[in-house]
Amino acid sequence: MRLRTSSCDGPGYRRIHCGRGFRYTDTAGRPLTDAGELARIRGPDHPARLA
């Protein structure tokens, strides 16, 4: 399996540090509330962000 990379230049979801976790916003800055999308983002197939 190859590592996929992406660019932060285009529209997309944002992950914002909040307390001991994160909150996610959509392209318009509104909180992401769709349970399916949140499960996909938080799923085990998304590795932790590397510093």
N, CA, C and O atoms as a Tripos MOL2 file, in Angstrom:
@<TRIPOS>MOLECULE
protein
  204   203    51     0     0
PROTEIN
NO_CHARGES

@<TRIPOS>ATOM
      1 N           0.8460   -1.1730    0.0000 N.3       1 MET1
      2 CA          0.0000    0.0000    0.0000 C.3       1 MET1
      3 C           0.8900    1.2330    0.0000 C.2       1 MET1
      4 O           1.8580    1.3200    0.7550 O.2       1 MET1
      5 N           0.5480    2.1700   -0.8500 N.am      2 ARG2
      6 CA          1.3410    3.3840   -0.9700 C.3       2 ARG2
      7 C           0.7850    4.4810   -0.0690 C.2       2 ARG2
      8 O          -0.4170    4.5470    0.1890 O.2       2 ARG2
      9 N           1.6720    5.3250    0.3940 N.am      3 LEU3
     10 CA          1.2870    6.4700    1.2140 C.3       3 LEU3
     11 C           0.6610    7.5310    0.3220 C.2       3 LEU3
     12 O           1.2270    7.9030   -0.7060 O.2       3 LEU3
     13 N          -0.4980    8.0090    0.7160 N.am      4 ARG4
     14 CA         -1.1630    9.0740   -0.0310 C.3       4 ARG4
     15 C          -0.8360   10.4000    0.6160 C.2       4 ARG4
     16 O          -0.8220   10.5220    1.8410 O.2       4 ARG4
     17 N          -0.5780   11.3740   -0.2000 N.am      5 THR5
     18 CA         -0.3200   12.7190    0.3160 C.3       5 THR5
     19 C          -1.3940   13.6530   -0.2100 C.2       5 THR5
     20 O          -2.0570   13.3540   -1.2030 O.2       5 THR5
     21 N          -1.5620   14.7640    0.4490 N.am      6 SER6
     22 CA         -2.5390   15.7550    0.0120 C.3       6 SER6
     23 C          -1.9640   17.1420    0.2180 C.2       6 SER6
     24 O          -0.9650   17.3250    0.9130 O.2       6 SER6
     25 N          -2.6060   18.0970   -0.3910 N.am      7 SER7
     26 CA         -2.1920   19.4830   -0.2720 C.3       7 SER7
     27 C          -3.1890   20.2340    0.5990 C.2       7 SER7
     28 O          -4.3900   19.9710    0.5320 O.2       7 SER7
     29 N          -2.7200   21.1390    1.3920 N.am      8 CYS8
     30 CA         -3.5940   21.9660    2.2390 C.3       8 CYS8
     31 C          -4.0870   23.1970    1.4990 C.2       8 CYS8
     32 O          -4.7860   24.0300    2.0750 O.2       8 CYS8
     33 N          -3.7270   23.3190    0.2240 N.am      9 ASP9
     34 CA         -4.0970   24.5070   -0.5410 C.3       9 ASP9
     35 C          -5.5620   24.5140   -0.9610 C.2       9 ASP9
     36 O          -6.1460   25.5850   -1.1240 O.2       9 ASP9
     37 N          -6.1640   23.3510   -1.1390 N.am     10 GLY10
     38 CA         -7.5420   23.2640   -1.6020 C.3      10 GLY10
     39 C          -8.5270   23.2190   -0.4600 C.2      10 GLY10
     40 O          -8.1350   23.1730    0.7060 O.2      10 GLY10
     41 N          -9.8270   23.2310   -0.7940 N.am     11 PRO11
     42 CA        -10.8510   23.1580    0.2460 C.3      11 PRO11
     43 C         -10.8820   21.7830    0.8980 C.2      11 PRO11
     44 O         -10.5100   20.7860    0.2790 O.2      11 PRO11
     45 N         -11.3180   21.7340    2.1250 N.am     12 GLY12
     46 CA        -11.4040   20.4610    2.8270 C.3      12 GLY12
     47 C         -11.7410   20.6750    4.2870 C.2      12 GLY12
     48 O         -11.9230   21.8060    4.7380 O.2      12 GLY12
     49 N         -11.8230   19.5860    5.0140 N.am     13 TYR13
     50 CA        -12.1120   19.6490    6.4430 C.3      13 TYR13
     51 C         -10.8890   20.1360    7.1980 C.2      13 TYR13
     52 O          -9.7560   19.9190    6.7680 O.2      13 TYR13
     53 N         -11.1240   20.7990    8.3300 N.am     14 ARG14
     54 CA        -10.0350   21.2430    9.1990 C.3      14 ARG14
     55 C         -10.1570   20.5410   10.5300 C.2      14 ARG14
     56 O         -11.2620   20.3460   11.0360 O.2      14 ARG14
     57 N          -9.0280   20.1600   11.1010 N.am     15 ARG15
     58 CA         -8.9880   19.5570   12.4290 C.3      15 ARG15
     59 C          -8.3870   20.5950   13.3640 C.2      15 ARG15
     60 O          -7.2710   21.0680   13.1510 O.2      15 ARG15
     61 N          -9.1400   20.9420   14.4000 N.am     16 ILE16
     62 CA         -8.7260   22.0080   15.3130 C.3      16 ILE16
     63 C          -8.5860   21.4230   16.7140 C.2      16 ILE16
     64 O          -9.5010   20.7740   17.2200 O.2      16 ILE16
     65 N          -7.4300   21.6610   17.3360 N.am     17 HIS17
     66 CA         -7.1820   21.1570   18.6860 C.3      17 HIS17
     67 C          -8.1660   21.8220   19.6370 C.2      17 HIS17
     68 O          -8.3370   23.0410   19.6260 O.2      17 HIS17
     69 N          -8.8110   20.9970   20.4600 N.am     18 CYS18
     70 CA         -9.8340   21.5040   21.3780 C.3      18 CYS18
     71 C          -9.7830   20.6720   22.6580 C.2      18 CYS18
     72 O         -10.1760   19.5050   22.6560 O.2      18 CYS18
     73 N          -9.3080   21.2600   23.7390 N.am     19 GLY19
     74 CA         -9.1970   20.5210   25.0000 C.3      19 GLY19
     75 C          -8.2140   19.3570   24.8590 C.2      19 GLY19
     76 O          -7.0580   19.5580   24.4850 O.2      19 GLY19
     77 N          -8.6810   18.1310   25.1640 N.am     20 ARG20
     78 CA         -7.8160   16.9530   25.0420 C.3      20 ARG20
     79 C          -8.0230   16.2120   23.7270 C.2      20 ARG20
     80 O          -7.4860   15.1220   23.5320 O.2      20 ARG20
     81 N          -8.8030   16.8040   22.8270 N.am     21 GLY21
     82 CA         -9.1030   16.1520   21.5520 C.3      21 GLY21
     83 C          -9.1040   17.1470   20.4070 C.2      21 GLY21
     84 O          -8.3640   18.1300   20.4110 O.2      21 GLY21
     85 N          -9.9470   16.8720   19.4310 N.am     22 PHE22
     86 CA        -10.0370   17.7160   18.2470 C.3      22 PHE22
     87 C         -11.4990   17.9400   17.8940 C.2      22 PHE22
     88 O         -12.3720   17.1470   18.2460 O.2      22 PHE22
     89 N         -11.7440   19.0310   17.1950 N.am     23 ARG23
     90 CA        -13.0440   19.2460   16.5770 C.3      23 ARG23
     91 C         -12.7820   19.4650   15.1010 C.2      23 ARG23
     92 O         -11.7020   19.9030   14.7070 O.2      23 ARG23
     93 N         -13.7650   19.1620   14.3030 N.am     24 TYR24
     94 CA        -13.6160   19.2190   12.8560 C.3      24 TYR24
     95 C         -14.6020   20.2150   12.2750 C.2      24 TYR24
     96 O         -15.7460   20.2940   12.7210 O.2      24 TYR24
     97 N         -14.1590   20.9800   11.2740 N.am     25 THR25
     98 CA        -15.0350   21.9320   10.6090 C.3      25 THR25
     99 C         -15.0340   21.6520    9.1100 C.2      25 THR25
    100 O         -14.0790   21.0920    8.5720 O.2      25 THR25
    101 N         -16.1290   22.0530    8.4370 N.am     26 ASP26
    102 CA        -16.2180   21.8580    6.9960 C.3      26 ASP26
    103 C         -15.5620   23.0310    6.2770 C.2      26 ASP26
    104 O         -14.9180   23.8700    6.9080 O.2      26 ASP26
    105 N         -15.7250   23.0900    4.9670 N.am     27 THR27
    106 CA        -15.0600   24.1180    4.1690 C.3      27 THR27
    107 C         -15.5630   25.5210    4.4700 C.2      27 THR27
    108 O         -14.8660   26.5000    4.2020 O.2      27 THR27
    109 N         -16.7840   25.6290    5.0320 N.am     28 ALA28
    110 CA        -17.3400   26.9410    5.3780 C.3      28 ALA28
    111 C         -17.0430   27.3300    6.8270 C.2      28 ALA28
    112 O         -17.4400   28.4090    7.2660 O.2      28 ALA28
    113 N         -16.3510   26.4680    7.5730 N.am     29 GLY29
    114 CA        -16.0220   26.7580    8.9590 C.3      29 GLY29
    115 C         -17.0700   26.2970    9.9510 C.2      29 GLY29
    116 O         -16.9390   26.5500   11.1490 O.2      29 GLY29
    117 N         -18.1270   25.6160    9.4680 N.am     30 ARG30
    118 CA        -19.1720   25.1020   10.3580 C.3      30 ARG30
    119 C         -18.7170   23.7810   10.9700 C.2      30 ARG30
    120 O         -17.9920   23.0200   10.3300 O.2      30 ARG30
    121 N         -19.1380   23.5030   12.2100 N.am     31 PRO31
    122 CA        -18.7650   22.2310   12.8410 C.3      31 PRO31
    123 C         -19.2640   21.0420   12.0220 C.2      31 PRO31
    124 O         -20.3930   21.0510   11.5320 O.2      31 PRO31
    125 N         -18.4350   20.0390   11.8780 N.am     32 LEU32
    126 CA        -18.7930   18.8160   11.1610 C.3      32 LEU32
    127 C         -19.5870   17.9360   12.1160 C.2      32 LEU32
    128 O         -19.0750   17.5320   13.1600 O.2      32 LEU32
    129 N         -20.8440   17.6340   11.7630 N.am     33 THR33
    130 CA        -21.7190   16.8810   12.6540 C.3      33 THR33
    131 C         -22.1870   15.5590   12.0670 C.2      33 THR33
    132 O         -22.8110   14.7700   12.7770 O.2      33 THR33
    133 N         -21.9080   15.2900   10.7980 N.am     34 ASP34
    134 CA        -22.3490   14.0460   10.1620 C.3      34 ASP34
    135 C         -21.6220   12.8580   10.7920 C.2      34 ASP34
    136 O         -20.3980   12.7570   10.7110 O.2      34 ASP34
    137 N         -22.3860   11.9580   11.4220 N.am     35 ALA35
    138 CA        -21.7970   10.8240   12.1500 C.3      35 ALA35
    139 C         -20.9600    9.9320   11.2370 C.2      35 ALA35
    140 O         -19.9200    9.4220   11.6550 O.2      35 ALA35
    141 N         -21.3990    9.7420   10.0100 N.am     36 GLY36
    142 CA        -20.6530    8.9070    9.0670 C.3      36 GLY36
    143 C         -19.2980    9.4980    8.7030 C.2      36 GLY36
    144 O         -18.2910    8.7910    8.6620 O.2      36 GLY36
    145 N         -19.2820   10.7910    8.4420 N.am     37 GLU37
    146 CA        -18.0150   11.4600    8.1070 C.3      37 GLU37
    147 C         -17.0630   11.4680    9.3030 C.2      37 GLU37
    148 O         -15.8650   11.2330    9.1480 O.2      37 GLU37
    149 N         -17.5960   11.7380   10.4870 N.am     38 LEU38
    150 CA        -16.7460   11.7410   11.6840 C.3      38 LEU38
    151 C         -16.1550   10.3550   11.9350 C.2      38 LEU38
    152 O         -14.9880   10.2370   12.3100 O.2      38 LEU38
    153 N         -16.9500    9.3110   11.7330 N.am     39 ALA39
    154 CA        -16.4500    7.9460   11.9200 C.3      39 ALA39
    155 C         -15.3610    7.6420   10.9010 C.2      39 ALA39
    156 O         -14.3640    6.9990   11.2320 O.2      39 ALA39
    157 N         -15.5410    8.0970    9.6620 N.am     40 ARG40
    158 CA        -14.5340    7.8670    8.6200 C.3      40 ARG40
    159 C         -13.2260    8.5800    8.9550 C.2      40 ARG40
    160 O         -12.1450    8.0110    8.8030 O.2      40 ARG40
    161 N         -13.3310    9.8270    9.4120 N.am     41 ILE41
    162 CA        -12.1390   10.6140    9.7460 C.3      41 ILE41
    163 C         -11.4090   10.0210   10.9510 C.2      41 ILE41
    164 O         -10.1810    9.9370   10.9600 O.2      41 ILE41
    165 N         -12.1690    9.6140   11.9620 N.am     42 ARG42
    166 CA        -11.5700    9.0990   13.1960 C.3      42 ARG42
    167 C         -11.2290    7.6240   13.1270 C.2      42 ARG42
    168 O         -10.6720    7.0780   14.0790 O.2      42 ARG42
    169 N         -11.5470    6.9720   12.0300 N.am     43 GLY43
    170 CA        -11.3430    5.5370   11.8690 C.3      43 GLY43
    171 C          -9.8800    5.1250   11.9770 C.2      43 GLY43
    172 O          -8.9850    5.9670   11.9070 O.2      43 GLY43
    173 N          -9.6400    3.8250   12.1470 N.am     44 PRO44
    174 CA         -8.2820    3.3170   12.3330 C.3      44 PRO44
    175 C          -7.4050    3.4070   11.0890 C.2      44 PRO44
    176 O          -6.1900    3.2400   11.1920 O.2      44 PRO44
    177 N          -7.9820    3.6660    9.9210 N.am     45 ASP45
    178 CA         -7.1680    3.7200    8.7170 C.3      45 ASP45
    179 C          -6.5700    5.0960    8.4560 C.2      45 ASP45
    180 O          -5.9140    5.3000    7.4350 O.2      45 ASP45
    181 N          -6.7910    6.0500    9.3760 N.am     46 HIS46
    182 CA         -6.1660    7.3660    9.2770 C.3      46 HIS46
    183 C          -5.0570    7.4320   10.3300 C.2      46 HIS46
    184 O          -5.3480    7.5300   11.5220 O.2      46 HIS46
    185 N          -3.8010    7.3790    9.9080 N.am     47 PRO47
    186 CA         -2.7100    7.4240   10.8830 C.3      47 PRO47
    187 C          -2.6150    8.7770   11.5760 C.2      47 PRO47
    188 O          -3.1110    9.7830   11.0670 O.2      47 PRO47
    189 N          -1.9920    8.7910   12.7070 N.am     48 ALA48
    190 CA         -1.7910   10.0390   13.4390 C.3      48 ALA48
    191 C          -0.9440   10.9860   12.5970 C.2      48 ALA48
    192 O          -0.0840   10.5550   11.8280 O.2      48 ALA48
    193 N          -1.1930   12.2550   12.7510 N.am     49 ARG49
    194 CA         -0.4430   13.2540   12.0050 C.3      49 ARG49
    195 C           1.0000   13.2610   12.4740 C.2      49 ARG49
    196 O           1.2690   13.2400   13.6750 O.2      49 ARG49
    197 N           1.9250   13.2900   11.5300 N.am     50 LEU50
    198 CA          3.3450   13.3200   11.8800 C.3      50 LEU50
    199 C           3.8060   14.7650   12.0100 C.2      50 LEU50
    200 O           3.3990   15.6230   11.2260 O.2      50 LEU50
    201 N           4.6290   15.0270   12.9710 N.am     51 ALA51
    202 CA          5.1020   16.3910   13.2030 C.3      51 ALA51
    203 C           6.1920   16.7680   12.2230 C.2      51 ALA51
    204 O           6.7080   17.8840   12.2720 O.2      51 ALA51
@<TRIPOS>BOND
     1     1     2 1
     2     2     3 1
     3     3     4 2
     4     3     5 am
     5     5     6 1
     6     6     7 1
     7     7     8 2
     8     7     9 am
     9     9    10 1
    10    10    11 1
    11    11    12 2
    12    11    13 am
    13    13    14 1
    14    14    15 1
    15    15    16 2
    16    15    17 am
    17    17    18 1
    18    18    19 1
    19    19    20 2
    20    19    21 am
    21    21    22 1
    22    22    23 1
    23    23    24 2
    24    23    25 am
    25    25    26 1
    26    26    27 1
    27    27    28 2
    28    27    29 am
    29    29    30 1
    30    30    31 1
    31    31    32 2
    32    31    33 am
    33    33    34 1
    34    34    35 1
    35    35    36 2
    36    35    37 am
    37    37    38 1
    38    38    39 1
    39    39    40 2
    40    39    41 am
    41    41    42 1
    42    42    43 1
    43    43    44 2
    44    43    45 am
    45    45    46 1
    46    46    47 1
    47    47    48 2
    48    47    49 am
    49    49    50 1
    50    50    51 1
    51    51    52 2
    52    51    53 am
    53    53    54 1
    54    54    55 1
    55    55    56 2
    56    55    57 am
    57    57    58 1
    58    58    59 1
    59    59    60 2
    60    59    61 am
    61    61    62 1
    62    62    63 1
    63    63    64 2
    64    63    65 am
    65    65    66 1
    66    66    67 1
    67    67    68 2
    68    67    69 am
    69    69    70 1
    70    70    71 1
    71    71    72 2
    72    71    73 am
    73    73    74 1
    74    74    75 1
    75    75    76 2
    76    75    77 am
    77    77    78 1
    78    78    79 1
    79    79    80 2
    80    79    81 am
    81    81    82 1
    82    82    83 1
    83    83    84 2
    84    83    85 am
    85    85    86 1
    86    86    87 1
    87    87    88 2
    88    87    89 am
    89    89    90 1
    90    90    91 1
    91    91    92 2
    92    91    93 am
    93    93    94 1
    94    94    95 1
    95    95    96 2
    96    95    97 am
    97    97    98 1
    98    98    99 1
    99    99   100 2
   100    99   101 am
   101   101   102 1
   102   102   103 1
   103   103   104 2
   104   103   105 am
   105   105   106 1
   106   106   107 1
   107   107   108 2
   108   107   109 am
   109   109   110 1
   110   110   111 1
   111   111   112 2
   112   111   113 am
   113   113   114 1
   114   114   115 1
   115   115   116 2
   116   115   117 am
   117   117   118 1
   118   118   119 1
   119   119   120 2
   120   119   121 am
   121   121   122 1
   122   122   123 1
   123   123   124 2
   124   123   125 am
   125   125   126 1
   126   126   127 1
   127   127   128 2
   128   127   129 am
   129   129   130 1
   130   130   131 1
   131   131   132 2
   132   131   133 am
   133   133   134 1
   134   134   135 1
   135   135   136 2
   136   135   137 am
   137   137   138 1
   138   138   139 1
   139   139   140 2
   140   139   141 am
   141   141   142 1
   142   142   143 1
   143   143   144 2
   144   143   145 am
   145   145   146 1
   146   146   147 1
   147   147   148 2
   148   147   149 am
   149   149   150 1
   150   150   151 1
   151   151   152 2
   152   151   153 am
   153   153   154 1
   154   154   155 1
   155   155   156 2
   156   155   157 am
   157   157   158 1
   158   158   159 1
   159   159   160 2
   160   159   161 am
   161   161   162 1
   162   162   163 1
   163   163   164 2
   164   163   165 am
   165   165   166 1
   166   166   167 1
   167   167   168 2
   168   167   169 am
   169   169   170 1
   170   170   171 1
   171   171   172 2
   172   171   173 am
   173   173   174 1
   174   174   175 1
   175   175   176 2
   176   175   177 am
   177   177   178 1
   178   178   179 1
   179   179   180 2
   180   179   181 am
   181   181   182 1
   182   182   183 1
   183   183   184 2
   184   183   185 am
   185   185   186 1
   186   186   187 1
   187   187   188 2
   188   187   189 am
   189   189   190 1
   190   190   191 1
   191   191   192 2
   192   191   193 am
   193   193   194 1
   194   194   195 1
   195   195   196 2
   196   195   197 am
   197   197   198 1
   198   198   199 1
   199   199   200 2
   200   199   201 am
   201   201   202 1
   202   202   203 1
   203   203   204 2
@<TRIPOS>SUBSTRUCTURE
     1 MET1         2 RESIDUE 1 A MET
     2 ARG2         6 RESIDUE 1 A ARG
     3 LEU3        10 RESIDUE 1 A LEU
     4 ARG4        14 RESIDUE 1 A ARG
     5 THR5        18 RESIDUE 1 A THR
     6 SER6        22 RESIDUE 1 A SER
     7 SER7        26 RESIDUE 1 A SER
     8 CYS8        30 RESIDUE 1 A CYS
     9 ASP9        34 RESIDUE 1 A ASP
    10 GLY10       38 RESIDUE 1 A GLY
    11 PRO11       42 RESIDUE 1 A PRO
    12 GLY12       46 RESIDUE 1 A GLY
    13 TYR13       50 RESIDUE 1 A TYR
    14 ARG14       54 RESIDUE 1 A ARG
    15 ARG15       58 RESIDUE 1 A ARG
    16 ILE16       62 RESIDUE 1 A ILE
    17 HIS17       66 RESIDUE 1 A HIS
    18 CYS18       70 RESIDUE 1 A CYS
    19 GLY19       74 RESIDUE 1 A GLY
    20 ARG20       78 RESIDUE 1 A ARG
    21 GLY21       82 RESIDUE 1 A GLY
    22 PHE22       86 RESIDUE 1 A PHE
    23 ARG23       90 RESIDUE 1 A ARG
    24 TYR24       94 RESIDUE 1 A TYR
    25 THR25       98 RESIDUE 1 A THR
    26 ASP26      102 RESIDUE 1 A ASP
    27 THR27      106 RESIDUE 1 A THR
    28 ALA28      110 RESIDUE 1 A ALA
    29 GLY29      114 RESIDUE 1 A GLY
    30 ARG30      118 RESIDUE 1 A ARG
    31 PRO31      122 RESIDUE 1 A PRO
    32 LEU32      126 RESIDUE 1 A LEU
    33 THR33      130 RESIDUE 1 A THR
    34 ASP34      134 RESIDUE 1 A ASP
    35 ALA35      138 RESIDUE 1 A ALA
    36 GLY36      142 RESIDUE 1 A GLY
    37 GLU37      146 RESIDUE 1 A GLU
    38 LEU38      150 RESIDUE 1 A LEU
    39 ALA39      154 RESIDUE 1 A ALA
    40 ARG40      158 RESIDUE 1 A ARG
    41 ILE41      162 RESIDUE 1 A ILE
    42 ARG42      166 RESIDUE 1 A ARG
    43 GLY43      170 RESIDUE 1 A GLY
    44 PRO44      174 RESIDUE 1 A PRO
    45 ASP45      178 RESIDUE 1 A ASP
    46 HIS46      182 RESIDUE 1 A HIS
    47 PRO47      186 RESIDUE 1 A PRO
    48 ALA48      190 RESIDUE 1 A ALA
    49 ARG49      194 RESIDUE 1 A ARG
    50 LEU50      198 RESIDUE 1 A LEU
    51 ALA51      202 RESIDUE 1 A ALA
